[in-house]
Amino acid sequence: MTKPTPEKAARPTLTPAIIAAMQPGVELSDPDYPGLRVRCTGSGAKTFFYRYRGADGGLRQIKLGEFGAMTLAGARKALSVKKQEREQGIDPQMEKRKTREEAKRAREATRLTTYTVGDMVQHYIDEELDQQKRGGESVRLLNRELLPKLGARPAAAVTRKELQDLVIRPTMARAPRVATMLLSRIRCAYAHAAEQGRLPDDHVSPTVGIKGAAQVRRKRAFSDSEIAMFLRWLPNSPFSLSVRHALQLSLLTASRSGEIVSARWRDIDLDRGTWVMQETKNEEPHTVMLSRQALEILRYRRELHPDFVFPSPKRKDRHIAQKAIGLAQYEARQARDDQPAADPLAVSWTTHDLRRSAATGLARLGCPRVVQDRILNHVDGSVSAIYDQHRYDDEAREYLQRWADHLDALLVPNVTALDARAA
């Protein structure tokens, strides 16, 4: 005869003493109250729960309370309430899930109303822009153009019309290129917030459908006569010495203004006349061959700072911002209080036009295109470039020196400029 298992043996009526004596891993039912069970967890806590079958036949259970905080009598009373709910067609466990999901949705709605554009932008700055080498300009742009108008608005509630009317269109009317950059940064901020789960899964960014300004490729290059006028005016211009030197070096080396202001002495060899750029636009190291005129400017600046060629006057651990050059150039072109602009050039220009002017001047001096590309650090993707591994360092040095000498010659009276001779 088979010995009855503990489950099949006569089960005593559940009492508080029996529950208190339960060991971890033990689970008991209450024979007088079908469906009521108590389980002892690994930590020794005893939990009352109601086990039942749903309308679909699935076995479910719902917690009633913890033994101690809830008495056995209280658990039996709670069981009765749950059974009454079932008689009314309410599934206790499904109702609990429904209540939990509604609470979650309410919390999510509250979170979304409190997660503002300002919060979103700050997260984007802290987690993305601060790690980017040139992220400072984007930070200033967002803080200046976006946050004063929409910073307090819930990020998920901003509409495309609202963003366009309050932020993009006014900026576009004033500065199309800035507006396009701003739109790009806002788009990135929304994308970052969505990736981090801070916006609803079905959220559509308000930037969708908004177009930036059409990209216009600038072709402005100074003529020799304009260069002569510019160089004669520069020493008496309202620019600071650092801005004047940066503009001169841009013209002498055909380098980008951002690369010039971030130059460090550790990368410059004044004896050999070389400047090795470690970080460039195409992410390839680039050696600039320095003319005698460029070296003269650099030697003048050598004692200004042990690390940076163009140290910031406010932060000794940083170089001046590229923006400082553009702002100074912009200010010099503004006429105020019935006073003409300080800049003598009739046609507007940007700092990048100096690099283009240098490349154009080199071409007029007969510099071959392959040497121009070497000087400008342009990547040649042609088949010929794959086979031609010559560095063209000597040729670059020769033509940059010829270009620097030509700039000096433009300042000598009675010397005819190249463009005038060609005309």
C-alpha positions as CSV (number, residue, x, y, z in Angstrom):
1,M,0.0,0.0,0.0
2,T,1.3,3.4,-1.0
3,K,2.1,5.7,1.8
4,P,0.0,9.0,1.4
5,T,2.0,12.0,0.5
6,P,1.9,15.1,2.8
7,E,-0.3,16.8,0.2
8,K,-2.8,13.9,0.2
9,A,-2.7,13.4,4.0
10,A,-5.3,15.0,6.2
11,R,-4.5,18.7,6.2
12,P,-4.9,20.5,9.5
13,T,-6.7,23.8,9.6
14,L,-4.3,26.6,9.0
15,T,-3.4,28.5,12.2
16,P,-1.2,31.4,13.0
17,A,1.1,29.0,15.0
18,I,1.5,26.8,11.9
19,I,2.3,29.8,9.7
20,A,4.8,31.1,12.2
21,A,6.6,27.8,12.2
22,M,6.9,27.5,8.4
23,Q,10.4,27.0,6.9
24,P,11.7,28.7,3.8
25,G,10.4,27.1,0.6
26,V,7.3,25.7,2.2
27,E,3.9,26.5,0.8
28,L,0.6,25.6,2.6
29,S,-3.1,25.9,1.6
30,D,-6.0,26.6,3.9
31,P,-8.4,23.6,3.6
32,D,-11.3,25.6,5.1
33,Y,-10.8,28.4,2.6
34,P,-10.1,27.0,-0.9
35,G,-7.7,29.2,-2.9
36,L,-6.0,30.8,0.1
37,R,-2.4,29.9,0.3
38,V,0.7,31.0,2.2
39,R,4.3,30.7,1.1
40,C,7.5,31.1,3.1
41,T,10.2,32.8,1.0
42,G,14.0,32.3,1.3
43,S,14.2,35.3,3.6
44,G,11.6,33.8,6.0
45,A,8.8,36.2,5.1
46,K,5.3,34.6,4.8
47,T,3.1,35.8,2.1
48,F,-0.7,35.3,1.7
49,F,-2.0,34.9,-1.9
50,Y,-5.1,33.8,-3.7
51,R,-4.7,31.2,-6.4
52,Y,-7.6,30.7,-8.9
53,R,-8.4,29.8,-12.5
54,G,-9.4,32.7,-14.8
55,A,-12.2,32.6,-17.3
56,D,-9.8,31.4,-20.0
57,G,-8.7,28.4,-17.8
58,G,-5.3,29.9,-17.0
59,L,-4.0,29.5,-13.4
60,R,-3.4,32.9,-11.8
61,Q,-2.6,34.2,-8.3
62,I,-2.7,37.5,-6.6
63,K,-0.9,38.6,-3.5
64,L,-3.1,39.5,-0.5
65,G,-0.6,40.6,2.1
66,E,2.4,39.7,4.4
67,F,1.9,37.6,7.5
68,G,2.4,39.9,10.5
69,A,1.1,43.0,8.9
70,M,-1.9,40.9,7.9
71,T,-3.4,38.3,10.2
72,L,-4.8,35.0,9.1
73,A,-8.3,36.3,9.7
74,G,-7.5,39.4,7.6
75,A,-6.2,37.2,4.8
76,R,-9.4,35.1,4.9
77,K,-11.5,38.3,4.7
78,A,-9.4,39.6,1.8
79,L,-10.0,36.2,0.0
80,S,-13.7,36.7,0.4
81,V,-13.5,40.1,-1.2
82,K,-11.6,38.7,-4.2
83,K,-14.0,35.9,-4.7
84,Q,-16.9,38.4,-4.7
85,E,-15.1,40.3,-7.4
86,R,-14.9,37.1,-9.5
87,E,-18.6,36.5,-9.0
88,Q,-19.2,39.9,-10.5
89,G,-17.1,39.0,-13.5
90,I,-13.9,40.8,-12.4
91,D,-10.6,39.0,-12.7
92,P,-8.5,40.3,-9.6
93,Q,-5.1,39.7,-11.3
94,M,-6.2,41.3,-14.6
95,E,-7.7,44.2,-12.7
96,K,-4.5,44.7,-10.8
97,R,-2.5,44.7,-14.1
98,K,-4.9,47.2,-15.5
99,T,-4.6,49.5,-12.5
100,R,-0.8,49.2,-12.7
101,E,-0.7,50.0,-16.4
102,E,-3.0,53.0,-15.8
103,A,-0.7,54.3,-13.0
104,K,2.3,53.8,-15.3
105,R,0.6,55.8,-18.1
106,A,-0.3,58.5,-15.6
107,R,3.3,58.6,-14.4
108,E,4.5,58.7,-18.0
109,A,2.1,61.6,-18.8
110,T,3.4,63.5,-15.8
111,R,7.0,62.8,-16.7
112,L,6.4,64.0,-20.3
113,T,4.8,67.3,-19.1
114,T,7.8,68.0,-16.8
115,Y,10.5,67.0,-19.3
116,T,11.0,70.3,-21.0
117,V,13.0,71.4,-24.0
118,G,15.5,72.9,-21.6
119,D,15.9,69.5,-19.9
120,M,16.3,67.8,-23.3
121,V,18.9,70.3,-24.5
122,Q,20.9,70.0,-21.3
123,H,21.0,66.2,-21.6
124,Y,22.2,66.6,-25.2
125,I,24.9,69.0,-24.1
126,D,26.1,66.9,-21.2
127,E,26.1,63.6,-23.0
128,E,27.0,64.6,-26.6
129,L,28.2,68.1,-27.3
130,D,30.6,68.4,-24.4
131,Q,32.5,65.4,-25.8
132,Q,32.8,67.0,-29.3
133,K,35.8,69.2,-30.1
134,R,33.7,71.9,-31.7
135,G,30.6,71.5,-29.6
136,G,30.9,74.8,-27.9
137,E,29.4,76.8,-30.8
138,S,26.4,74.5,-30.9
139,V,25.9,74.9,-27.1
140,R,25.9,78.7,-27.5
141,L,23.5,78.5,-30.5
142,L,21.0,76.4,-28.6
143,N,21.2,78.5,-25.5
144,R,20.8,81.8,-27.4
145,E,18.2,80.9,-30.1
146,L,16.1,78.0,-28.8
147,L,15.9,78.1,-25.0
148,P,14.7,81.6,-24.5
149,K,11.6,80.9,-26.7
150,L,10.8,77.2,-26.0
151,G,13.0,76.1,-23.1
152,A,10.1,75.8,-20.6
153,R,7.8,74.0,-23.0
154,P,7.3,70.2,-22.7
155,A,9.7,68.7,-25.3
156,A,7.0,66.1,-26.5
157,A,4.4,68.8,-26.9
158,V,6.3,71.2,-29.2
159,T,4.7,71.3,-32.6
160,R,6.4,71.8,-36.0
161,K,4.5,75.1,-36.5
162,E,5.5,76.3,-33.1
163,L,9.2,75.5,-33.7
164,Q,9.1,77.0,-37.2
165,D,7.2,80.2,-36.3
166,L,9.0,81.0,-33.0
167,V,12.5,79.9,-33.7
168,I,13.5,78.8,-37.2
169,R,11.8,81.5,-39.4
170,P,13.0,84.5,-37.3
171,T,16.6,83.1,-37.3
172,M,16.3,82.3,-41.0
173,A,15.4,85.9,-41.9
174,R,18.4,87.2,-40.0
175,A,21.0,84.6,-40.7
176,P,20.1,81.6,-43.0
177,R,23.3,79.7,-42.4
178,V,22.9,80.0,-38.6
179,A,19.3,78.9,-38.8
180,T,20.3,75.8,-40.8
181,M,22.9,74.9,-38.2
182,L,20.4,75.5,-35.4
183,L,17.8,73.3,-37.0
184,S,20.4,70.5,-37.3
185,R,21.3,70.8,-33.6
186,I,17.6,70.8,-32.5
187,R,17.1,67.7,-34.7
188,C,20.0,66.0,-33.0
189,A,18.8,66.9,-29.6
190,Y,15.4,65.3,-30.2
191,A,17.0,62.2,-31.8
192,H,19.2,61.8,-28.7
193,A,16.3,62.2,-26.3
194,A,14.3,59.5,-28.3
195,E,17.3,57.1,-28.3
196,Q,17.6,57.5,-24.5
197,G,13.9,56.7,-24.0
198,R,13.0,60.2,-22.7
199,L,10.3,60.7,-25.3
200,P,7.4,58.4,-26.2
201,D,8.2,55.6,-28.6
202,D,5.7,57.0,-31.1
203,H,6.9,60.6,-30.8
204,V,7.5,62.5,-34.1
205,S,10.2,65.2,-33.9
206,P,8.8,68.7,-34.6
207,T,11.8,69.2,-36.9
208,V,10.4,66.7,-39.5
209,G,9.3,68.6,-42.6
210,I,11.3,71.8,-41.7
211,K,13.9,72.6,-44.3
212,G,17.1,74.6,-43.8
213,A,18.5,77.2,-46.1
214,A,19.7,76.1,-49.5
215,Q,23.5,75.5,-49.4
216,V,25.2,78.2,-51.5
217,R,28.9,77.4,-52.3
218,R,30.9,80.5,-51.8
219,K,33.3,81.5,-54.6
220,R,34.7,84.7,-53.2
221,A,38.4,85.1,-53.6
222,F,40.4,88.4,-53.2
223,S,42.0,89.9,-56.2
224,D,45.6,91.0,-55.8
225,S,44.5,94.6,-55.5
226,E,42.0,93.7,-52.8
227,I,44.8,91.7,-51.0
228,A,47.0,94.8,-51.1
229,M,44.3,97.0,-49.8
230,F,43.5,94.5,-47.0
231,L,47.2,94.1,-46.0
232,R,47.8,97.8,-45.8
233,W,44.7,98.3,-43.7
234,L,45.2,95.4,-41.4
235,P,47.9,96.9,-39.1
236,N,45.6,99.9,-38.4
237,S,42.4,97.9,-38.2
238,P,40.2,97.7,-35.0
239,F,41.2,94.0,-34.7
240,S,43.2,92.7,-31.8
241,L,46.8,91.6,-32.4
242,S,45.7,87.9,-32.2
243,V,43.0,88.4,-34.8
244,R,45.4,90.3,-37.1
245,H,48.0,87.5,-36.8
246,A,45.4,84.8,-37.3
247,L,44.1,86.4,-40.5
248,Q,47.7,86.9,-41.8
249,L,48.6,83.3,-41.1
250,S,45.4,82.1,-42.9
251,L,46.5,84.1,-45.9
252,L,50.1,82.9,-45.7
253,T,49.5,79.2,-45.1
254,A,46.0,78.7,-46.7
255,S,45.0,77.0,-43.5
256,R,41.5,77.2,-41.9
257,S,41.0,79.8,-39.2
258,G,39.8,77.1,-36.7
259,E,43.1,75.2,-37.3
260,I,45.1,78.3,-36.8
261,V,43.6,79.5,-33.5
262,S,43.9,75.9,-32.0
263,A,47.6,75.6,-32.9
264,R,50.0,74.4,-30.1
265,W,53.7,75.0,-29.8
266,R,54.3,71.3,-29.3
267,D,53.4,70.8,-33.0
268,I,55.5,73.7,-34.4
269,D,59.2,73.4,-35.2
270,L,60.5,76.9,-35.7
271,D,63.9,75.7,-36.7
272,R,62.7,73.4,-39.4
273,G,59.8,75.6,-40.4
274,T,57.1,73.0,-40.1
275,W,53.7,72.9,-38.3
276,V,52.2,69.4,-37.9
277,M,48.4,69.5,-37.5
278,Q,47.3,66.5,-35.6
279,E,43.6,67.1,-35.9
280,T,42.2,68.2,-39.2
281,K,38.9,68.2,-41.1
282,N,39.7,65.1,-43.0
283,E,41.2,63.4,-39.9
284,E,44.6,63.0,-41.5
285,P,47.7,64.6,-40.0
286,H,48.9,67.5,-42.1
287,T,52.3,69.2,-42.2
288,V,52.2,72.9,-43.1
289,M,55.4,74.3,-44.6
290,L,56.0,77.7,-43.0
291,S,57.4,80.6,-45.0
292,R,59.8,83.1,-43.6
293,Q,57.0,85.6,-43.1
294,A,54.8,83.0,-41.3
295,L,57.8,82.1,-39.0
296,E,58.3,85.8,-38.2
297,I,54.7,86.0,-36.9
298,L,55.1,82.8,-34.9
299,R,58.4,83.8,-33.3
300,Y,56.8,87.1,-32.2
301,R,54.1,85.1,-30.4
302,R,56.4,82.4,-28.9
303,E,56.6,84.0,-25.5
304,L,52.9,84.7,-25.1
305,H,52.0,81.3,-23.8
306,P,53.9,78.0,-23.2
307,D,51.2,75.9,-24.9
308,F,48.9,77.8,-27.1
309,V,49.9,80.0,-30.0
310,F,46.7,82.0,-29.6
311,P,45.9,81.8,-25.9
312,S,42.5,83.0,-24.7
313,P,42.8,86.3,-22.8
314,K,40.2,85.1,-20.3
315,R,41.0,81.3,-19.9
316,K,44.7,80.6,-19.9
317,D,44.0,76.9,-20.3
318,R,42.3,77.4,-23.7
319,H,43.0,79.0,-27.0
320,I,40.8,81.8,-28.4
321,A,37.6,80.7,-30.1
322,Q,37.3,80.6,-33.9
323,K,34.1,82.6,-33.4
324,A,36.1,85.5,-32.1
325,I,37.7,86.0,-35.5
326,G,34.4,85.9,-37.3
327,L,32.8,88.3,-34.9
328,A,35.7,90.8,-35.2
329,Q,35.5,90.7,-39.0
330,Y,31.7,91.1,-38.8
331,E,31.9,94.1,-36.5
332,A,34.5,95.8,-38.7
333,R,32.0,95.7,-41.6
334,Q,29.2,97.4,-39.7
335,A,28.5,101.1,-40.1
336,R,27.2,102.9,-37.0
337,D,26.2,106.4,-35.9
338,D,26.7,107.8,-39.4
339,Q,30.2,106.4,-39.4
340,P,31.4,104.2,-42.3
341,A,32.5,100.7,-41.8
342,A,36.2,100.3,-40.8
343,D,36.7,97.5,-43.4
344,P,37.8,99.1,-46.7
345,L,36.8,96.2,-48.9
346,A,33.6,97.0,-50.8
347,V,32.5,93.4,-51.3
348,S,31.7,91.4,-48.1
349,W,34.0,88.5,-47.2
350,T,34.5,85.8,-44.6
351,T,37.6,84.4,-42.9
352,H,37.4,81.3,-45.1
353,D,37.7,83.5,-48.2
354,L,41.3,84.1,-47.2
355,R,42.0,80.4,-47.6
356,R,40.3,80.4,-51.0
357,S,42.2,83.6,-52.0
358,A,45.5,81.9,-51.1
359,A,44.7,78.9,-53.2
360,T,43.7,81.1,-56.1
361,G,46.8,83.2,-55.8
362,L,49.0,80.0,-55.8
363,A,47.3,79.0,-59.0
364,R,48.1,82.3,-60.6
365,L,51.7,81.9,-59.6
366,G,51.7,78.6,-61.5
367,C,51.4,76.2,-58.6
368,P,50.3,72.8,-60.0
369,R,47.0,71.4,-58.8
370,V,48.6,68.4,-57.1
371,V,50.8,70.8,-55.0
372,Q,47.7,73.0,-54.2
373,D,45.9,69.9,-52.9
374,R,49.0,69.1,-50.8
375,I,49.0,72.6,-49.3
376,L,45.2,72.7,-48.7
377,N,45.3,69.1,-47.3
378,H,42.6,68.0,-49.8
379,V,42.3,64.2,-50.2
380,D,42.8,63.1,-53.9
381,G,40.7,60.0,-54.5
382,S,41.8,59.5,-58.1
383,V,43.7,56.4,-59.3
384,S,46.8,58.5,-60.0
385,A,46.9,59.6,-56.3
386,I,46.8,55.9,-55.2
387,Y,50.0,55.2,-57.2
388,D,51.7,58.6,-56.6
389,Q,53.0,58.4,-53.1
390,H,55.3,61.4,-53.3
391,R,54.6,63.8,-50.4
392,Y,55.3,67.1,-52.4
393,D,56.7,68.7,-49.2
394,D,59.5,70.6,-51.0
395,E,57.2,71.8,-53.7
396,A,54.7,73.0,-51.1
397,R,57.4,74.9,-49.2
398,E,58.6,76.5,-52.5
399,Y,55.2,77.7,-53.6
400,L,54.2,78.9,-50.1
401,Q,57.4,80.9,-49.9
402,R,56.7,82.3,-53.4
403,W,53.2,83.2,-52.4
404,A,54.4,85.0,-49.2
405,D,57.0,86.9,-51.2
406,H,54.3,87.9,-53.6
407,L,52.2,89.2,-50.8
408,D,55.1,91.3,-49.6
409,A,55.6,92.6,-53.2
410,L,52.0,93.8,-53.3
411,L,52.8,96.3,-50.6
412,V,55.7,97.8,-52.5
413,P,54.7,101.0,-54.5
414,N,54.7,100.8,-58.3
415,V,54.5,97.0,-58.4
416,T,51.8,95.8,-60.7
417,A,49.6,93.1,-59.3
418,L,49.2,89.8,-61.2
419,D,45.5,90.3,-61.9
420,A,46.2,93.8,-63.3
421,R,48.9,92.4,-65.6
422,A,46.5,89.7,-66.8
423,A,43.8,92.3,-67.5
